[in-house]
Amino acid sequence: MNTILTEQAAIDVQEQLRTQVIQTDMLPADIKLIAGVDVEYDKDSDLIAGAFVLLDFNTLEVVEVATHCMEVTFPYIPGLFSFREMPVLLEAWKKLTQRPDVIICDGQGLAHPRRFGLACHMGIVLDVPALGCGKTRLFGTYEQPGAERGSVSPLLAEDNGEHIGNALRSQEGINPVFVSVGHKISLDTATTLVLKMCTTYRLPETTRKADHYGREAFLAYRKNVE
């Protein structure tokens, strides 16, 4: 990742790479490892922590964890969050000894004003199937899905009405999450995978575990530098 990109240069990268996004399933028939990624920010400094967690697809047991802490290298600019988060996540990725079959990002994929959120960026750079599962809507309009678990309503782009994601009710009566394609996966498959990962809570276990280990990485880093 180039750490000295201007805002316009970063937008140009998005515009260039988004043409490479594949919206069809290119996952293995037998998924064995599914990854969660998350980034934690230190409210008191420029420190950022990235975590990759690999789970057994069938048991959801943690198989491997890799984390990295560093200073953030890109400013806070709406629509360009992936340029803040990719550097630390790529460093964590390098520490993994195994490779996942698919990655669930805590963020957006195509459900983005330029159709190139973190899940697209990560999927393209790593050449791994990836999808986004956001806690909040970044872009698009939707009707509330039904109250029961598994209910879905389309997320439609505000600029052209394109179907860019799904609002998914991952648990009964709880606010939906927002699922979108990252790379090498269809929206239907991405939605099915997120629902499978949401065994008990609103957020998928991949995200919950990555969030936990990202916070642990902060604690360990601070302890080592004190």
LINNOR-V257432 format. One record per pair of residues at least 12 apart in sequence whose ideal C-beta (glycine too) atoms are under 6 Angstrom apart, sorted by the first residue. I is the first residue (numbers start at 0). J is the second residue. Records with the same first field share a line. If there is no record, write none. Layout:
I = J, J
This chain:
0 = 85, 86
2 = 72
6 = 76
9 = 79, 82
13 = 113, 115
16 = 123
17 = 114, 115
19 = 123
20 = 119, 182
21 = 182, 183
22 = 180
23 = 185
24 = 184, 185, 188
25 = 183
26 = 100, 101, 128
27 = 100
30 = 56, 100
31 = 56
32 = 53, 99, 100
33 = 54, 56, 99, 101
34 = 51, 53, 99, 102
35 = 52, 103, 205, 206, 208, 209
36 = 51, 88, 104, 209
37 = 50, 105, 209, 210, 213
38 = 84
39 = 213, 214, 217
45 = 70, 71
47 = 71, 87
48 = 68, 213, 216, 217
49 = 67, 87, 88, 91
50 = 66, 209, 212, 213
51 = 65, 91, 92, 95
52 = 64, 208, 209, 212
53 = 99
59 = 204
63 = 97
64 = 212
65 = 91, 94, 95
66 = 91, 212, 216
67 = 87, 90, 91
68 = 216, 220
69 = 87
71 = 83
72 = 86
78 = 112
81 = 117, 120
85 = 120
101 = 128
102 = 127, 129
103 = 130, 132, 203, 205
104 = 117, 118, 121, 131
105 = 206
106 = 131, 133
107 = 131, 133, 137, 179
108 = 130, 131, 179, 180, 181
109 = 163, 179, 180
110 = 138, 139, 154, 163, 164, 177, 179
111 = 138
112 = 138
116 = 131
118 = 130, 131, 181
119 = 181, 182
122 = 181, 182
123 = 182
128 = 183, 184
129 = 181, 182
130 = 181, 184, 189
131 = 179, 181
132 = 176, 178, 193, 203
133 = 177
136 = 177
139 = 154, 155, 156, 163
140 = 155, 157
141 = 154, 166
144 = 166, 168, 175
146 = 172
147 = 171
148 = 170, 171
149 = 194
150 = 168
151 = 165, 167
152 = 166
154 = 166
164 = 177, 178, 179
165 = 178, 190
167 = 190
169 = 197, 201
170 = 201
173 = 201
178 = 190, 193
